[in-house]
Amino acid sequence: MSSRPLFAEWPLAPAATLGSSVRAKGIEREVRARLPWAVKKFVKAETGRIVLRMSEPELDEFAAASASISKTLKDIEALPVLPREAEDILTISSRERHKWLKDGRLQTIGTRTVKMRGRSKAVTFHVFDPRHIEDLLDRDLVTVWREEDAREVAQNRRRGAGKAALTRAGKGKSALVGKGRKGEHPRPKLEGWDAFEDEGLLR
């Protein structure tokens, strides 16, 4: 007689995933991290839900895993947003994330350090408040920031072009002055100048 599979599911609200499949996978990893190693593989994030599938002989493990998942998901909407999740939610590049984080527009709530599998050194990165990310999304501030950055780039280019033009003009003027000095002819000898000076007319 074949065993009957055990099945349970928990809804993932949009406020938790923020419409991101990357964020949903991050929640899946968070849930798995709090389960025994042998049970982790039975948990999966699907569209709009977390699912646990196990076989009947694992009834005790299923009950314990279910309780753990329920506890983890209770406050899952407050789970900090990871960098890749923020990029996916806001549809931004890593370069934009670094720039806006540096100038304070993208606000961090701290850092997290993890030891990656296969790496000798731990990795430290900034994490974000999900409500802050949601606010940026709702107000479409990414579009505003991109427009601001585009204007700044245009202004810097105009300013740079103006400085370059002044530099070229200055160099050209210097060259003309230099050429004038180099090609300058000796002053002509004035006839009778010595007698004119002896009369004291210059005193």
PyRosetta script that sets phi, psi and omega in degrees:
from pyrosetta import init, pose_from_sequence

init()
pose = pose_from_sequence("MSSRPLFAEWPLAPAATLGSSVRAKGIEREVRARLPWAVKKFVKAETGRIVLRMSEPELDEFAAASASISKTLKDIEALPVLPREAEDILTISSRERHKWLKDGRLQTIGTRTVKMRGRSKAVTFHVFDPRHIEDLLDRDLVTVWREEDAREVAQNRRRGAGKAALTRAGKGKSALVGKGRKGEHPRPKLEGWDAFEDEGLLR")
pose.set_psi(1, 126.0)
pose.set_omega(1, -177.9)
pose.set_phi(2, -75.2)
pose.set_psi(2, 146.6)
pose.set_omega(2, -179.8)
pose.set_phi(3, -76.4)
pose.set_psi(3, 148.2)
pose.set_omega(3, 179.0)
pose.set_phi(4, -88.2)
pose.set_psi(4, 127.0)
pose.set_omega(4, -178.6)
pose.set_phi(5, -67.0)
pose.set_psi(5, 147.4)
pose.set_omega(5, 177.0)
pose.set_phi(6, -98.8)
pose.set_psi(6, 137.3)
pose.set_omega(6, -174.0)
pose.set_phi(7, -140.4)
pose.set_psi(7, 137.3)
pose.set_omega(7, 174.1)
pose.set_phi(8, -148.8)
pose.set_psi(8, 150.8)
pose.set_omega(8, 178.8)
pose.set_phi(9, -141.9)
pose.set_psi(9, 153.2)
pose.set_omega(9, 179.2)
pose.set_phi(10, -131.8)
pose.set_psi(10, 131.3)
pose.set_omega(10, -179.1)
pose.set_phi(11, -69.8)
pose.set_psi(11, 144.7)
pose.set_omega(11, 173.6)
pose.set_phi(12, -111.8)
pose.set_psi(12, 108.3)
pose.set_omega(12, -177.5)
pose.set_phi(13, -71.4)
pose.set_psi(13, 153.4)
pose.set_omega(13, 176.0)
pose.set_phi(14, -55.5)
pose.set_psi(14, -30.2)
pose.set_omega(14, 178.5)
pose.set_phi(15, -66.0)
pose.set_psi(15, -21.0)
pose.set_omega(15, 179.3)
pose.set_phi(16, -87.9)
pose.set_psi(16, -45.8)
pose.set_omega(16, -176.9)
pose.set_phi(17, -87.6)
pose.set_psi(17, -21.9)
pose.set_omega(17, -176.4)
pose.set_phi(18, 55.0)
pose.set_psi(18, 32.0)
pose.set_omega(18, 176.8)
pose.set_phi(19, 73.3)
pose.set_psi(19, 16.7)
pose.set_omega(19, -174.9)
pose.set_phi(20, -114.5)
pose.set_psi(20, 127.5)
pose.set_omega(20, 175.2)
pose.set_phi(21, -70.0)
pose.set_psi(21, -30.3)
pose.set_omega(21, 177.1)
pose.set_phi(22, -66.4)
pose.set_psi(22, -40.8)
pose.set_omega(22, 176.9)
pose.set_phi(23, -65.0)
pose.set_psi(23, -39.3)
pose.set_omega(23, 178.0)
pose.set_phi(24, -61.8)
pose.set_psi(24, -40.3)
pose.set_omega(24, 177.4)
pose.set_phi(25, -67.5)
pose.set_psi(25, -33.2)
pose.set_omega(25, 176.9)
pose.set_phi(26, -66.0)
pose.set_psi(26, -38.5)
pose.set_omega(26, 175.8)
pose.set_phi(27, -65.5)
pose.set_psi(27, -39.5)
pose.set_omega(27, 176.9)
pose.set_phi(28, -59.1)
pose.set_psi(28, -44.9)
pose.set_omega(28, 178.9)
pose.set_phi(29, -63.3)
pose.set_psi(29, -38.3)
pose.set_omega(29, 179.1)
pose.set_phi(30, -64.3)
pose.set_psi(30, -41.4)
pose.set_omega(30, 178.6)
pose.set_phi(31, -65.7)
pose.set_psi(31, -46.1)
pose.set_omega(31, -179.0)
pose.set_phi(32, -63.2)
pose.set_psi(32, -34.1)
pose.set_omega(32, -177.3)
pose.set_phi(33, -62.4)
pose.set_psi(33, -21.2)
pose.set_omega(33, -177.3)
pose.set_phi(34, -101.9)
pose.set_psi(34, 10.4)
pose.set_omega(34, 179.4)
pose.set_phi(35, -110.9)
pose.set_psi(35, 155.9)
pose.set_omega(35, 174.6)
pose.set_phi(36, -58.6)
pose.set_psi(36, 151.3)
pose.set_omega(36, -176.1)
pose.set_phi(37, -54.9)
pose.set_psi(37, -40.8)
pose.set_omega(37, -176.3)
pose.set_phi(38, -69.6)
pose.set_psi(38, -17.1)
pose.set_omega(38, -175.4)
pose.set_phi(39, -101.3)
pose.set_psi(39, -19.7)
pose.set_omega(39, -174.2)
pose.set_phi(40, -51.4)
pose.set_psi(40, -43.0)
pose.set_omega(40, -172.6)
pose.set_phi(41, -66.9)
pose.set_psi(41, -14.6)
pose.set_omega(41, -177.5)
pose.set_phi(42, -87.6)
pose.set_psi(42, -5.1)
pose.set_omega(42, -178.9)
pose.set_phi(43, -101.6)
pose.set_psi(43, 136.4)
pose.set_omega(43, -179.8)
pose.set_phi(44, -147.2)
pose.set_psi(44, 141.6)
pose.set_omega(44, 174.2)
pose.set_phi(45, -90.2)
pose.set_psi(45, 122.5)
pose.set_omega(45, 175.3)
pose.set_phi(46, -116.7)
pose.set_psi(46, 177.0)
pose.set_omega(46, -177.2)
pose.set_phi(47, -57.8)
pose.set_psi(47, 111.5)
pose.set_omega(47, 175.9)
pose.set_phi(48, 75.5)
pose.set_psi(48, 12.5)
pose.set_omega(48, -178.5)
pose.set_phi(49, -162.7)
pose.set_psi(49, 160.9)
pose.set_omega(49, 169.6)
pose.set_phi(50, -108.6)
pose.set_psi(50, 132.2)
pose.set_omega(50, -175.0)
pose.set_phi(51, -120.9)
pose.set_psi(51, 140.2)
pose.set_omega(51, 174.3)
pose.set_phi(52, -122.1)
pose.set_psi(52, 120.6)
pose.set_omega(52, 178.9)
pose.set_phi(53, -125.7)
pose.set_psi(53, 121.4)
pose.set_omega(53, 178.7)
pose.set_phi(54, -141.5)
pose.set_psi(54, 167.8)
pose.set_omega(54, 179.4)
pose.set_phi(55, -92.0)
pose.set_psi(55, 162.1)
pose.set_omega(55, -173.0)
pose.set_phi(56, -59.6)
pose.set_psi(56, -40.6)
pose.set_omega(56, -179.6)
pose.set_phi(57, -60.2)
pose.set_psi(57, -14.1)
pose.set_omega(57, -178.4)
pose.set_phi(58, -100.3)
pose.set_psi(58, 36.6)
pose.set_omega(58, -173.8)
pose.set_phi(59, -60.4)
pose.set_psi(59, -43.7)
pose.set_omega(59, -179.1)
pose.set_phi(60, -65.0)
pose.set_psi(60, -44.2)
pose.set_omega(60, 178.8)
pose.set_phi(61, -63.5)
pose.set_psi(61, -36.5)
pose.set_omega(61, 179.7)
pose.set_phi(62, -63.7)
pose.set_psi(62, -44.5)
pose.set_omega(62, -179.8)
pose.set_phi(63, -63.7)
pose.set_psi(63, -42.5)
pose.set_omega(63, -179.8)
pose.set_phi(64, -67.3)
pose.set_psi(64, -41.0)
pose.set_omega(64, 179.4)
pose.set_phi(65, -65.5)
pose.set_psi(65, -40.9)
pose.set_omega(65, 179.2)
pose.set_phi(66, -60.2)
pose.set_psi(66, -43.3)
pose.set_omega(66, 179.5)
pose.set_phi(67, -64.4)
pose.set_psi(67, -41.7)
pose.set_omega(67, -179.8)
pose.set_phi(68, -64.9)
pose.set_psi(68, -42.9)
pose.set_omega(68, -179.7)
pose.set_phi(69, -64.1)
pose.set_psi(69, -43.9)
pose.set_omega(69, 179.2)
pose.set_phi(70, -59.2)
pose.set_psi(70, -40.9)
pose.set_omega(70, -179.9)
pose.set_phi(71, -67.4)
pose.set_psi(71, -43.1)
pose.set_omega(71, -178.9)
pose.set_phi(72, -64.4)
pose.set_psi(72, -41.6)
pose.set_omega(72, -175.6)
pose.set_phi(73, -78.1)
pose.set_psi(73, -10.2)
pose.set_omega(73, -177.6)
pose.set_phi(74, -58.2)
pose.set_psi(74, -42.7)
pose.set_omega(74, -178.6)
pose.set_phi(75, -117.5)
pose.set_psi(75, 29.6)
pose.set_omega(75, -172.7)
pose.set_phi(76, -65.7)
pose.set_psi(76, -24.8)
pose.set_omega(76, -179.7)
pose.set_phi(77, -65.1)
pose.set_psi(77, -19.9)
pose.set_omega(77, -180.0)
pose.set_phi(78, -93.2)
pose.set_psi(78, 0.5)
pose.set_omega(78, -178.7)
pose.set_phi(79, -61.3)
pose.set_psi(79, 126.0)
pose.set_omega(79, -179.6)
pose.set_phi(80, -54.9)
pose.set_psi(80, 145.6)
pose.set_omega(80, -179.4)
pose.set_phi(81, -87.6)
pose.set_psi(81, 128.5)
pose.set_omega(81, 179.3)
pose.set_phi(82, -81.6)
pose.set_psi(82, 161.0)
pose.set_omega(82, -177.4)
pose.set_phi(83, -53.6)
pose.set_psi(83, -48.6)
pose.set_omega(83, -179.3)
pose.set_phi(84, -64.7)
pose.set_psi(84, -33.5)
pose.set_omega(84, 177.5)
pose.set_phi(85, -66.5)
pose.set_psi(85, -43.4)
pose.set_omega(85, 178.8)
pose.set_phi(86, -61.1)
pose.set_psi(86, -41.7)
pose.set_omega(86, 178.9)
pose.set_phi(87, -62.7)
pose.set_psi(87, -40.0)
pose.set_omega(87, -178.9)
pose.set_phi(88, -71.9)
pose.set_psi(88, -41.9)
pose.set_omega(88, -179.3)
pose.set_phi(89, -64.0)
pose.set_psi(89, -44.6)
pose.set_omega(89, -175.3)
pose.set_phi(90, -91.2)
pose.set_psi(90, -7.1)
pose.set_omega(90, -176.2)
pose.set_phi(91, 55.2)
pose.set_psi(91, 57.8)
pose.set_omega(91, 178.8)
pose.set_phi(92, -124.6)
pose.set_psi(92, 164.8)
pose.set_omega(92, 178.9)
pose.set_phi(93, -91.5)
pose.set_psi(93, 166.2)
pose.set_omega(93, 176.7)
pose.set_phi(94, -62.7)
pose.set_psi(94, -36.5)
pose.set_omega(94, 179.6)
pose.set_phi(95, -62.8)
pose.set_psi(95, -43.8)
pose.set_omega(95, 178.4)
pose.set_phi(96, -64.8)
pose.set_psi(96, -41.1)
pose.set_omega(96, 179.4)
pose.set_phi(97, -60.1)
pose.set_psi(97, -46.4)
pose.set_omega(97, -179.3)
pose.set_phi(98, -64.2)
pose.set_psi(98, -42.5)
pose.set_omega(98, -178.4)
pose.set_phi(99, -64.1)
pose.set_psi(99, -48.7)
pose.set_omega(99, -176.2)
pose.set_phi(100, -72.9)
pose.set_psi(100, -27.3)
pose.set_omega(100, 174.2)
pose.set_phi(101, -69.5)
pose.set_psi(101, -41.1)
pose.set_omega(101, -178.2)
pose.set_phi(102, -66.8)
pose.set_psi(102, -39.8)
pose.set_omega(102, -177.7)
pose.set_phi(103, -89.4)
pose.set_psi(103, 3.4)
pose.set_omega(103, 171.9)
pose.set_phi(104, 89.9)
pose.set_psi(104, -1.8)
pose.set_omega(104, 179.2)
pose.set_phi(105, -72.0)
pose.set_psi(105, -39.5)
pose.set_omega(105, 174.6)
pose.set_phi(106, -94.9)
pose.set_psi(106, 115.6)
pose.set_omega(106, -170.3)
pose.set_phi(107, -97.4)
pose.set_psi(107, 128.9)
pose.set_omega(107, 178.6)
pose.set_phi(108, -94.5)
pose.set_psi(108, 153.1)
pose.set_omega(108, 175.3)
pose.set_phi(109, -108.7)
pose.set_psi(109, 10.4)
pose.set_omega(109, 179.4)
pose.set_phi(110, 139.2)
pose.set_psi(110, -167.9)
pose.set_omega(110, -179.7)
pose.set_phi(111, -125.6)
pose.set_psi(111, 160.8)
pose.set_omega(111, 175.0)
pose.set_phi(112, -131.2)
pose.set_psi(112, 140.0)
pose.set_omega(112, 178.7)
pose.set_phi(113, -118.0)
pose.set_psi(113, 126.6)
pose.set_omega(113, -179.9)
pose.set_phi(114, -132.2)
pose.set_psi(114, 152.4)
pose.set_omega(114, 175.6)
pose.set_phi(115, -98.1)
pose.set_psi(115, 112.2)
pose.set_omega(115, -177.8)
pose.set_phi(116, -80.3)
pose.set_psi(116, 142.4)
pose.set_omega(116, 178.6)
pose.set_phi(117, -64.8)
pose.set_psi(117, 130.2)
pose.set_omega(117, 179.3)
pose.set_phi(118, 88.5)
pose.set_psi(118, -1.3)
pose.set_omega(118, 178.8)
pose.set_phi(119, -114.9)
pose.set_psi(119, 140.2)
pose.set_omega(119, -178.4)
pose.set_phi(120, -79.0)
pose.set_psi(120, -28.4)
pose.set_omega(120, -178.0)
pose.set_phi(121, -106.1)
pose.set_psi(121, 149.8)
pose.set_omega(121, 176.4)
pose.set_phi(122, -75.9)
pose.set_psi(122, 157.1)
pose.set_omega(122, -179.5)
pose.set_phi(123, -115.2)
pose.set_psi(123, 130.7)
pose.set_omega(123, 178.3)
pose.set_phi(124, -112.8)
pose.set_psi(124, 134.1)
pose.set_omega(124, -178.6)
pose.set_phi(125, -147.1)
pose.set_psi(125, 160.3)
pose.set_omega(125, 179.0)
pose.set_phi(126, -80.8)
pose.set_psi(126, 147.4)
pose.set_omega(126, 174.5)
pose.set_phi(127, -123.5)
pose.set_psi(127, 162.4)
pose.set_omega(127, -170.9)
pose.set_phi(128, -130.5)
pose.set_psi(128, 152.2)
pose.set_omega(128, 176.7)
pose.set_phi(129, -71.7)
pose.set_psi(129, 124.7)
pose.set_omega(129, -179.4)
pose.set_phi(130, -58.5)
pose.set_psi(130, -30.9)
pose.set_omega(130, 179.0)
pose.set_phi(131, -71.1)
pose.set_psi(131, -33.3)
pose.set_omega(131, 176.0)
pose.set_phi(132, -65.9)
pose.set_psi(132, -45.0)
pose.set_omega(132, 178.7)
pose.set_phi(133, -63.3)
pose.set_psi(133, -41.3)
pose.set_omega(133, 178.6)
pose.set_phi(134, -63.1)
pose.set_psi(134, -39.4)
pose.set_omega(134, 179.5)
pose.set_phi(135, -64.7)
pose.set_psi(135, -42.8)
pose.set_omega(135, 177.7)
pose.set_phi(136, -61.1)
pose.set_psi(136, -39.0)
pose.set_omega(136, -179.7)
pose.set_phi(137, -68.0)
pose.set_psi(137, -47.1)
pose.set_omega(137, -177.3)
pose.set_phi(138, -64.4)
pose.set_psi(138, -36.7)
pose.set_omega(138, -177.8)
pose.set_phi(139, -90.3)
pose.set_psi(139, -0.9)
pose.set_omega(139, 179.6)
pose.set_phi(140, 53.9)
pose.set_psi(140, 41.7)
pose.set_omega(140, -177.8)
pose.set_phi(141, -69.9)
pose.set_psi(141, -22.1)
pose.set_omega(141, 177.9)
pose.set_phi(142, -60.1)
pose.set_psi(142, -42.7)
pose.set_omega(142, 178.4)
pose.set_phi(143, -62.6)
pose.set_psi(143, -42.6)
pose.set_omega(143, 178.7)
pose.set_phi(144, -61.3)
pose.set_psi(144, -45.8)
pose.set_omega(144, -178.8)
pose.set_phi(145, -64.1)
pose.set_psi(145, -39.5)
pose.set_omega(145, 179.1)
pose.set_phi(146, -64.6)
pose.set_psi(146, -38.8)
pose.set_omega(146, 177.6)
pose.set_phi(147, -66.1)
pose.set_psi(147, -40.7)
pose.set_omega(147, 177.8)
pose.set_phi(148, -62.3)
pose.set_psi(148, -44.3)
pose.set_omega(148, -179.6)
pose.set_phi(149, -64.8)
pose.set_psi(149, -38.6)
pose.set_omega(149, 179.2)
pose.set_phi(150, -63.9)
pose.set_psi(150, -41.4)
pose.set_omega(150, 177.9)
pose.set_phi(151, -64.7)
pose.set_psi(151, -40.5)
pose.set_omega(151, 179.7)
pose.set_phi(152, -63.7)
pose.set_psi(152, -42.4)
pose.set_omega(152, 178.9)
pose.set_phi(153, -62.8)
pose.set_psi(153, -43.2)
pose.set_omega(153, 180.0)
pose.set_phi(154, -63.3)
pose.set_psi(154, -42.6)
pose.set_omega(154, 178.7)
pose.set_phi(155, -63.7)
pose.set_psi(155, -42.1)
pose.set_omega(155, 179.1)
pose.set_phi(156, -64.1)
pose.set_psi(156, -37.5)
pose.set_omega(156, 178.4)
pose.set_phi(157, -66.7)
pose.set_psi(157, -42.9)
pose.set_omega(157, 177.9)
pose.set_phi(158, -63.3)
pose.set_psi(158, -42.1)
pose.set_omega(158, 179.7)
pose.set_phi(159, -64.1)
pose.set_psi(159, -42.3)
pose.set_omega(159, 178.8)
pose.set_phi(160, -65.4)
pose.set_psi(160, -39.1)
pose.set_omega(160, 178.7)
pose.set_phi(161, -65.8)
pose.set_psi(161, -39.0)
pose.set_omega(161, 178.1)
pose.set_phi(162, -63.8)
pose.set_psi(162, -43.0)
pose.set_omega(162, 178.6)
pose.set_phi(163, -64.4)
pose.set_psi(163, -40.2)
pose.set_omega(163, 179.5)
pose.set_phi(164, -64.0)
pose.set_psi(164, -40.0)
pose.set_omega(164, 179.3)
pose.set_phi(165, -64.7)
pose.set_psi(165, -41.9)
pose.set_omega(165, 178.0)
pose.set_phi(166, -63.8)
pose.set_psi(166, -40.1)
pose.set_omega(166, 178.7)
pose.set_phi(167, -62.8)
pose.set_psi(167, -44.8)
pose.set_omega(167, 179.2)
pose.set_phi(168, -63.6)
pose.set_psi(168, -41.0)
pose.set_omega(168, 179.4)
pose.set_phi(169, -64.1)
pose.set_psi(169, -40.6)
pose.set_omega(169, 179.0)
pose.set_phi(170, -64.7)
pose.set_psi(170, -41.0)
pose.set_omega(170, 179.0)
pose.set_phi(171, -66.3)
pose.set_psi(171, -38.8)
pose.set_omega(171, 179.5)
pose.set_phi(172, -64.9)
pose.set_psi(172, -41.2)
pose.set_omega(172, 179.0)
pose.set_phi(173, -64.2)
pose.set_psi(173, -42.2)
pose.set_omega(173, 179.3)
pose.set_phi(174, -62.5)
pose.set_psi(174, -39.2)
pose.set_omega(174, -179.1)
pose.set_phi(175, -65.3)
pose.set_psi(175, -41.5)
pose.set_omega(175, 179.8)
pose.set_phi(176, -64.9)
pose.set_psi(176, -42.3)
pose.set_omega(176, 178.5)
pose.set_phi(177, -62.9)
pose.set_psi(177, -43.4)
pose.set_omega(177, 179.9)
pose.set_phi(178, -62.3)
pose.set_psi(178, -42.3)
pose.set_omega(178, 179.7)
pose.set_phi(179, -65.2)
pose.set_psi(179, -38.8)
pose.set_omega(179, 179.4)
pose.set_phi(180, -61.9)
pose.set_psi(180, -41.6)
pose.set_omega(180, 178.9)
pose.set_phi(181, -67.7)
pose.set_psi(181, -40.2)
pose.set_omega(181, -176.2)
pose.set_phi(182, -67.8)
pose.set_psi(182, -38.6)
pose.set_omega(182, -176.4)
pose.set_phi(183, -95.1)
pose.set_psi(183, 14.3)
pose.set_omega(183, -175.4)
pose.set_phi(184, -69.6)
pose.set_psi(184, 133.7)
pose.set_omega(184, 179.3)
pose.set_phi(185, -86.9)
pose.set_psi(185, 150.4)
pose.set_omega(185, 177.5)
pose.set_phi(186, -64.7)
pose.set_psi(186, 146.9)
pose.set_omega(186, -179.4)
pose.set_phi(187, -62.7)
pose.set_psi(187, 140.9)
pose.set_omega(187, 179.6)
pose.set_phi(188, -70.4)
pose.set_psi(188, 145.5)
pose.set_omega(188, 178.6)
pose.set_phi(189, -76.6)
pose.set_psi(189, 122.1)
pose.set_omega(189, -178.2)
pose.set_phi(190, -85.8)
pose.set_psi(190, 128.9)
pose.set_omega(190, 179.2)
pose.set_phi(191, -72.4)
pose.set_psi(191, 136.0)
pose.set_omega(191, 177.6)
pose.set_phi(192, 77.5)
pose.set_psi(192, 6.6)
pose.set_omega(192, -177.7)
pose.set_phi(193, -63.8)
pose.set_psi(193, -38.0)
pose.set_omega(193, -177.8)
pose.set_phi(194, -64.8)
pose.set_psi(194, -40.9)
pose.set_omega(194, 179.7)
pose.set_phi(195, -67.6)
pose.set_psi(195, -36.8)
pose.set_omega(195, 179.2)
pose.set_phi(196, -63.7)
pose.set_psi(196, -38.0)
pose.set_omega(196, -179.5)
pose.set_phi(197, -73.8)
pose.set_psi(197, -36.2)
pose.set_omega(197, -179.0)
pose.set_phi(198, -65.1)
pose.set_psi(198, -27.8)
pose.set_omega(198, 179.9)
pose.set_phi(199, -71.5)
pose.set_psi(199, -6.6)
pose.set_omega(199, 176.6)
pose.set_phi(200, 76.7)
pose.set_psi(200, 20.3)
pose.set_omega(200, -177.6)
pose.set_phi(201, -74.2)
pose.set_psi(201, -13.7)
pose.set_omega(201, 179.3)
pose.set_phi(202, -94.1)
pose.set_psi(202, -4.3)
pose.set_omega(202, -178.8)
pose.set_phi(203, -88.1)
pose.dump_pdb("model.pdb")
